[in-house]
Amino acid sequence: MSTEEMIRERLSRLVPDALEVFDDSHEHAGHAGAQDGAGHYQLVIVSRKFSGKNAVARHRLVYEALSDLMPKRIHALAIRAYAPEEEMGTSAKG
């Protein structure tokens, strides 16, 4: 199973309304953290579990879900986490 698939599987516990995962590892070739095979990822996630929570609490939920993948599979992770009632704006790559 790819790391992206593992990320999606573990984040399913947050019952996302939307989830985008971007593998940016190719942009970090030669980077110290990438030498051991760990990747750089961005994600945009929308979940009702984030309603009423601040950014730190939302990130904690994501990190808890992905903790077993860090640092062996995930070296760096950029998170954009929204509740459904919030305006997402453009995607992480947009």
C-alpha positions, -999 to 999 in steps of 0.1 A, spaced: 0 0 0 13 34 -9 19 61 17 -9 82 2 -33 52 5 -22 48 41 -28 84 48 -63 82 33 -71 50 53 -60 65 86 -78 98 81 -111 79 74 -116 78 111 -122 116 109 -151 109 84 -139 135 59 -165 152 37 -135 160 14 -99 149 14 -71 159 -10 -36 144 -5 -6 158 -25 27 140 -26 54 167 -29 83 143 -22 98 148 -57 103 185 -49 125 175 -19 149 149 -35 182 150 -17 167 165 14 180 149 46 145 136 57 139 122 22 170 101 22 154 74 43 124 72 20 100 94 41 79 118 20 66 153 20 29 156 18 2 183 18 -34 176 27 -67 195 26 -93 179 48 -129 189 56 -146 171 85 -175 177 109 -151 165 136 -133 199 132 -164 220 140 -159 242 170 -122 233 172 -93 257 166 -64 250 142 -42 234 169 -69 209 180 -76 201 143 -40 194 136 -37 172 167 -66 151 154 -48 146 121 -14 139 137 -30 113 161 -45 95 131 -12 95 112 12 90 142 23 55 132 35 68 98 58 95 112 87 98 107 93 65 87 67 72 59 60 109 64 88 133 70 69 166 65 32 173 65 13 205 56 -22 205 69 -52 226 59 -81 215 80 -117 229 77 -151 223 92 -178 219 65 -194 253 74 -161 271 66 -150 285 32 -121 265 19 -110 289 -8 -85 273 -32 -69 239 -29 -34 235 -15 -20 234 -50 -42 262 -64 
